[in-house]
Amino acid sequence: MDDGRAKLTPIKYLLVGGAIFAMHFGGSSMIWPMTWGKESGMSVFPAFIGIYLTALFFPLLGYLALSRSRGTFYTMSCKVSPGFGKIFCSIAMLVLGPLFCIPRMSAAAWDAFLQVSGFTPESFVAPLIFSIIYYLITYWFIAQKSDAVDKVSKILFPVLVIAVIAVIGKGIISPLSVQNPKVYTVNAFAYGFKNGYATAELICALVFATIIIDDLKFKGITDEYINSNLIKVGIIGITMLTLTHLGHMIVGSYTGDIFENLRYSALYSAVVLKLWGTVGGAIFNIALLFAALTTAIGLAVATANFFQEITQGKISYKKSAGFTLIISAFVTVLGLSSIVELAAPLLDIVYPAAITMTLFYAFIPGLENRKKLFSSYKVAMIVSFIWGIYEGILTYLKMFNIRLGFLENIYNNVPLSDMGLGWIPITCTAIIIALVSYKKDIKVNYK
């Protein structure tokens, strides 16, 4: 560990910021923007503004919120109540970890390999072997928690940057086709807002921040300067992510008259092959594999940290990491479409409360010392989480063709519910009620 210091060198700022970029970039964040661009066409920039708010600006606020809380995602949640914190965070970490986000990364990489190679497996054995190899590599990166960020920033980050610049640079300089009108009926901003919301980048930021804080401490940054350095590297990482999202969306928007029925990994592989030929196929596979690895590494470390924390060390970091990756390997075999269909509603359960937590801590300094506001925070967290559970239950009932008319009617009558954002007016109403329940704002000290 380095001696105590107030700031990093410029190169280390870039490398740690690059690690944040790489962990967020992931297989899905690499693939999705090109599809968003294709579907938006001439409306790519209004769509990008919506994407920016929920997939990029919110995560930046997440780093700010966690730095101001001076805790972790788990300790922030436990401020509502210890029981709430355990339930909410356990669901969130299972979604980010072995049940959804981690296997989604490897499944996307496997799908991309199939698209480029033309290989058609006849059983589950081939994807299972791929998953085992993939997660053994992931475990090598995360086995020693202290150098996981360095491995990502020094090994994976440079490869990602080269591959992404090659694709975006040539795609913008030599557009493949033209921009067509958007293919969806909602306005472009709303489309972008909702799609960015579904990336789960905010929750990733809330858990990645703890990894970065540990790395900053390992690099010798003293406690009093941790928060300012966290914000600096967060800005660097999210700025890189912003540029790549915009670049991929622009490239995708100029595929109007070609690749009409392709989306996600199929679209990305077709674009790269068109731009760079056979070499492009190799670039794409390597880049996507590395992108998926970086996010899987970040999420696996975060998941292992959480279960070590919640069990007070009874489950060690290495055991938790191993269990997480083993479960992820088996879930990966289900395939990308099945993983998204079955597990995505779990994201709807935890995301409203995660946004609520972020906004309160990011915009209200000293939140825990303000009785009225802190009480309204607790109410808002509980209400938004309950609404998320309600929405998740409805989604699963519809998935299995079970209809409960009265529950659906209540949901459909709430403003913004048609966009999946009904929790916003519900939570705002709860906050107002909580605020007017107090006569004055009294400062108290929480230890």
C-alpha positions in Angstrom: 0.0 0.0 0.0 1.2 3.5 -0.8 1.9 6.1 1.9 -1.0 8.5 2.8 -1.7 11.1 0.2 -4.4 13.6 -0.9 -4.6 12.8 -4.6 -3.5 10.4 -7.3 -1.2 11.1 -10.2 -2.9 12.0 -13.5 -2.1 8.6 -14.9 -3.7 6.8 -11.9 -6.8 9.1 -12.2 -7.1 8.0 -15.8 -6.6 4.3 -15.0 -9.1 4.2 -12.1 -11.6 6.3 -14.1 -11.0 3.8 -16.9 -11.7 0.9 -14.6 -15.1 2.6 -13.7 -15.8 3.0 -17.4 -14.9 -0.6 -18.1 -17.0 -2.1 -15.2 -20.0 -0.1 -16.4 -19.5 -0.7 -20.1 -20.3 -4.4 -19.9 -21.6 -6.6 -22.7 -25.0 -5.0 -22.7 -23.9 -1.4 -22.5 -21.7 -2.0 -25.4 -24.4 -3.6 -27.5 -27.6 -1.8 -26.6 -26.7 1.8 -27.7 -26.3 0.8 -31.3 -29.8 -0.7 -31.3 -31.1 2.5 -29.6 -29.5 4.5 -32.3 -31.0 2.3 -35.1 -34.5 2.5 -33.7 -34.2 6.3 -33.1 -32.8 7.2 -36.5 -33.3 10.9 -37.1 -34.3 11.3 -33.5 -31.1 9.9 -32.1 -30.1 13.1 -30.2 -33.4 13.5 -28.2 -33.2 9.8 -27.4 -29.6 10.2 -26.2 -30.7 12.9 -23.8 -33.2 10.5 -22.2 -30.5 7.8 -22.2 -28.0 10.2 -20.6 -30.3 11.0 -17.7 -31.0 7.5 -16.5 -28.0 5.5 -17.8 -25.3 8.1 -17.3 -26.2 11.0 -15.1 -28.0 8.9 -12.5 -24.9 6.7 -12.0 -22.8 9.8 -11.5 -25.2 10.9 -8.9 -24.8 7.4 -7.4 -21.1 8.0 -6.8 -21.9 11.4 -5.3 -24.6 9.9 -3.0 -22.4 7.2 -1.7 -19.6 9.6 -1.1 -21.9 11.8 1.0 -23.3 8.9 2.9 -19.8 7.8 4.0 -21.0 4.3 4.0 -21.9 1.5 1.6 -25.0 0.6 -0.4 -25.9 -1.8 2.5 -25.4 0.7 5.3 -27.4 3.4 3.4 -30.3 0.9 3.1 -30.1 -0.1 6.7 -30.7 3.6 7.7 -34.4 2.8 6.9 -34.3 -0.2 9.2 -31.9 -3.2 9.5 -34.6 -5.6 8.2 -35.4 -3.4 5.2 -31.7 -3.1 4.4 -31.2 -6.9 4.4 -34.2 -7.6 2.3 -33.8 -4.8 -0.2 -30.0 -5.2 -0.6 -30.2 -9.0 -0.9 -32.7 -8.8 -3.8 -30.6 -6.0 -5.4 -27.4 -8.0 -5.1 -28.9 -11.2 -6.4 -30.2 -9.2 -9.4 -26.8 -7.5 -10.0 -25.0 -10.8 -9.3 -25.8 -14.4 -10.2 -29.5 -14.1 -11.2 -29.4 -11.5 -13.9 -26.6 -9.0 -14.6 -23.6 -11.3 -14.4 -25.0 -14.1 -16.5 -26.5 -11.5 -18.9 -22.9 -10.4 -19.6 -21.6 -13.9 -20.5 -24.8 -14.8 -22.4 -24.3 -11.7 -24.5 -20.7 -12.7 -25.3 -21.8 -16.2 -26.2 -24.6 -14.9 -28.5 -22.1 -12.7 -30.2 -19.7 -15.6 -30.8 -22.5 -17.6 -32.4 -23.5 -14.6 -34.6 -19.9 -14.1 -35.9 -18.8 -17.7 -36.1 -22.0 -19.3 -37.4 -21.6 -22.1 -35.0 -24.9 -23.9 -33.9 -24.6 -25.9 -30.7 -26.7 -29.0 -30.5 -27.0 -29.2 -26.7 -26.3 -27.2 -23.6 -22.8 -28.6 -23.3 -21.1 -26.1 -25.5 -22.5 -23.0 -23.7 -21.8 -24.6 -20.3 -18.1 -25.2 -21.3 -17.9 -21.6 -22.5 -19.4 -20.4 -19.2 -17.0 -22.4 -17.1 -14.0 -21.0 -18.9 -15.4 -17.5 -18.8 -16.0 -17.6 -15.1 -12.6 -19.2 -14.3 -11.1 -16.2 -16.1 -13.3 -13.9 -14.1 -12.3 -15.6 -10.8 -8.6 -15.1 -11.6 -9.3 -11.3 -11.9 -11.2 -11.1 -8.6 -9.5 -13.7 -6.4 -7.3 -11.0 -4.8 -9.7 -8.1 -4.1 -6.9 -5.6 -3.6 -5.7 -5.7 -7.2 -8.9 -6.4 -9.1 -9.3 -2.7 -10.2 -5.6 -2.6 -11.3 -6.1 -5.7 -13.4 -9.2 -4.2 -15.1 -7.6 -0.8 -15.7 -4.2 -2.1 -17.0 -5.3 -5.2 -19.0 -9.0 -4.9 -20.1 -9.5 -1.1 -20.3 -6.8 -0.5 -23.1 -8.2 -3.3 -25.2 -11.7 -1.9 -24.9 -10.7 1.6 -25.8 -8.9 0.4 -29.0 -11.8 -1.7 -30.1 -14.4 0.9 -29.4 -12.5 3.7 -31.2 -12.0 1.4 -34.2 -15.8 0.8 -34.5 -17.1 4.2 -33.6 -14.4 6.1 -35.6 -14.9 4.3 -38.8 -18.7 4.1 -38.4 -19.0 7.9 -38.1 -16.4 8.7 -40.8 -18.0 6.3 -43.2 -21.7 5.9 -42.4 -23.1 2.6 -43.6 -26.5 3.9 -44.7 -28.9 6.8 -43.9 -31.0 7.9 -40.9 -34.6 6.9 -41.1 -37.5 8.2 -38.9 -37.8 6.5 -35.5 -39.6 3.2 -35.4 -41.4 3.6 -32.1 -44.5 5.7 -31.3 -43.5 7.4 -28.0 -41.4 10.5 -28.1 -37.7 10.0 -28.4 -36.8 11.4 -25.0 -39.3 9.0 -23.3 -37.9 6.1 -25.3 -34.3 7.0 -24.2 -35.3 7.6 -20.6 -37.0 4.2 -20.2 -34.3 2.3 -22.0 -31.5 3.9 -20.0 -33.5 3.1 -16.8 -33.4 -0.6 -17.7 -29.6 -0.8 -17.9 -29.3 -1.0 -14.0 -26.3 1.3 -14.2 -27.4 3.3 -11.1 -27.3 0.3 -8.8 -24.0 -0.7 -10.4 -22.6 2.7 -9.4 -23.8 2.3 -5.9 -22.0 -1.0 -5.4 -19.0 -0.2 -7.7 -18.3 2.9 -5.5 -17.3 0.7 -2.6 -14.9 -1.2 -4.8 -13.3 2.1 -5.9 -13.1 3.4 -2.4 -11.3 0.3 -1.3 -8.9 0.7 -4.2 -8.3 4.4 -3.4 -7.4 3.4 0.2 -5.1 0.7 -1.1 -3.4 3.4 -3.3 -2.8 5.5 -0.2 -5.5 8.1 -0.3 -6.3 9.2 3.2 -9.9 9.1 4.5 -10.5 12.8 4.4 -9.7 12.9 0.7 -11.5 9.7 -0.4 -14.8 11.4 -1.3 -13.3 14.1 -3.5 -11.2 11.5 -5.3 -14.2 9.2 -5.8 -16.1 12.0 -7.5 -13.1 12.8 -9.7 -12.6 9.3 -11.0 -16.4 8.9 -11.2 -16.6 11.9 -13.5 -13.8 10.5 -15.7 -15.4 7.1 -16.0 -18.9 8.3 -16.7 -17.6 10.9 -19.3 -15.9 8.0 -21.2 -19.1 6.0 -21.0 -21.1 9.0 -22.3 -18.9 9.4 -25.3 -19.1 5.7 -26.2 -22.9 5.6 -25.8 -23.3 8.6 -28.0 -20.8 7.3 -30.6 -22.5 3.9 -30.8 -25.9 5.5 -31.1 -24.8 7.7 -33.9 -23.3 4.7 -35.8 -26.5 2.7 -35.2 -28.7 5.6 -36.4 -27.0 5.4 -39.8 -28.1 1.8 -40.5 -31.6 2.9 -41.6 -31.9 0.9 -44.9 -29.8 -2.1 -43.9 -30.0 -4.8 -41.2 -33.7 -4.1 -40.8 -34.5 -7.1 -38.5 -31.3 -7.2 -36.5 -30.9 -5.9 -32.9 -28.4 -6.0 -30.1 -25.4 -8.5 -30.6 -26.7 -9.5 -34.1 -26.8 -5.8 -35.2 -23.4 -5.0 -33.6 -21.7 -7.9 -35.2 -23.2 -7.2 -38.6 -22.1 -3.5 -38.4 -18.6 -4.5 -37.4 -18.3 -7.1 -40.2 -19.5 -4.5 -42.7 -17.0 -1.9 -41.5 -14.0 -4.1 -40.9 -14.7 -7.4 -42.6 -13.3 -10.6 -41.1 -10.9 -8.6 -39.0 -13.9 -6.8 -37.6 -15.4 -10.0 -36.5 -12.4 -10.8 -34.5 -12.3 -7.3 -33.0 -15.9 -7.5 -32.1 -15.6 -10.9 -30.3 -12.6 -9.8 -28.4 -14.0 -6.5 -27.5 -17.4 -7.9 -26.4 -15.7 -10.7 -24.4 -13.5 -8.1 -22.6 -16.5 -5.8 -22.1 -18.5 -8.6 -20.5 -15.6 -9.6 -18.4 -15.1 -6.1 -16.9 -18.7 -5.8 -15.8 -18.8 -9.4 -14.5 -15.6 -8.7 -12.5 -17.0 -5.6 -10.9 -20.4 -7.1 -10.1 -18.8 -10.3 -8.7 -16.5 -8.3 -6.4 -19.5 -6.2 -5.3 -21.6 -9.3 -4.7 -18.9 -11.0 -2.7 -18.3 -7.9 -0.7 -21.9 -7.6 0.2 -22.4 -11.2 1.4 -19.2 -11.0 3.4 -20.5 -7.8 5.0 -24.1 -9.0 5.7 -22.8 -12.2 7.3 -20.1 -10.3 9.2 -17.4 -12.4 7.7 -19.0 -15.8 8.3 -18.9 -16.3 4.5 -15.5 -15.2 3.3 -14.9 -13.0 0.2 -13.4 -15.8 -1.8 -16.2 -18.3 -1.0 -18.9 -15.7 -1.8 -17.2 -14.9 -5.1 -16.9 -18.6 -6.0 -20.6 -19.3 -5.2 -21.6 -16.2 -7.2 -19.7 -17.3 -10.3 -20.8 -21.0 -10.1 -24.5 -20.0 -10.0 -23.9 -17.4 -12.8 -22.4 -20.1 -15.0 -25.5 -22.3 -14.8 -27.9 -19.4 -15.3 -25.9 -18.4 -18.4 -26.9 -21.7 -20.1 -30.6 -20.5 -20.1 -29.6 -18.0 -22.9 -29.8 -14.2 -23.1 -33.5 -13.9 -24.0 -34.6 -16.3 -21.3 -32.4 -14.5 -18.7 -33.8 -11.1 -19.6 -37.4 -12.4 -19.7 -37.3 -14.2 -16.3 -35.1 -12.0 -14.3 -35.7 -8.4 -15.6 -38.8 -7.9 -13.4 -36.6 -8.3 -10.4 -34.8 -5.1 -11.5 -38.2 -3.3 -11.5 -38.6 -4.3 -7.9 -35.4 -2.6 -6.6 -34.8 0.2 -9.1 -37.4 2.8 -7.8 -35.9 2.6 -4.2 -32.4 2.8 -5.6 -33.2 6.0 -7.5 -35.0 7.4 -4.4 -31.9 6.7 -2.2 -29.6 8.3 -4.7 -31.6 11.5 -5.1 -32.0 12.1 -1.4 -28.3 11.5 -0.5 -27.0 13.4 -3.6 -29.1 16.5 -3.3 -29.6 16.8 0.5 -26.2 17.4 2.3 -26.3 16.1 5.9 -29.5 14.2 5.3 -29.1 12.0 8.4 -29.0 15.1 10.6 -32.3 16.5 9.4 -35.2 14.8 11.2 -38.0 15.9 8.8 -36.1 15.1 5.6 -34.6 11.9 6.9 -38.0 10.6 8.0 -39.4 11.5 4.6 -36.5 9.5 3.1 -37.4 6.5 5.1 -41.1 6.7 4.0 -40.1 7.3 0.4 -37.8 4.2 0.4 -40.4 2.0 1.9 -43.2 3.2 -0.5 -41.0 3.0 -3.6 -39.8 -0.5 -2.7 -43.4 -1.7 -2.1 -44.5 -0.2 -5.4 -41.6 -2.0 -7.1 -42.7 -5.3 -5.5 -46.3 -4.6 -6.7 -45.1 -4.0 -10.2 -42.8 -7.0 -10.2 -45.7 -9.3 -9.1 -47.9 -7.9 -11.9 -45.2 -8.6 -14.4 -44.7 -12.2 -13.3 -48.5 -12.8 -13.2 -48.8 -11.6 -16.8 -45.8 -13.7 -17.8 -47.8 -16.8 -16.7 -51.1 -15.5 -18.1 -52.6 -15.0 -14.7 -54.9 -11.9 -14.6 -56.0 -10.1 -11.5 -58.2 -7.4 -12.8 -58.5 -5.2 -9.7 -54.7 -5.1 -9.2 -54.2 -4.2 -12.9 -56.9 -1.5 -12.8 -55.2 0.1 -9.8 -51.9 0.1 -11.5 -53.2 1.4 -14.9 -54.9 4.3 -13.2 -51.7 5.7 -11.7 -50.1 8.4 -13.9 -46.9 7.3 -15.8 -47.6 3.6 -15.1 -47.9 3.1 -18.9 -44.1 3.9 -19.0 -43.3 1.8 -16.0 -42.8 4.9 -13.9 -45.9 4.9 -11.8 -43.7 4.8 -8.7 -42.7 8.5 -9.2 -46.1 10.1 -8.4 -46.8 7.5 -5.7 -43.4 8.2 -4.0 -43.7 12.0 -4.4 -47.2 11.9 -2.8 -45.7 9.8 0.1 -42.9 12.3 0.5 -45.3 15.3 0.7 -47.5 13.5 3.3 -44.4 12.7 5.4 -43.1 16.3 5.2 -46.4 17.9 6.3 -46.6 15.5 9.2 -43.8 17.4 11.0 -44.1 20.8 12.5 -40.5 21.9 12.2 -37.1 20.6 11.0 -35.0 19.6 14.0 -31.4 18.6 13.6 -30.3 15.5 15.4 -27.0 13.6 15.5 -27.1 9.9 14.3 -24.1 7.8 15.1 
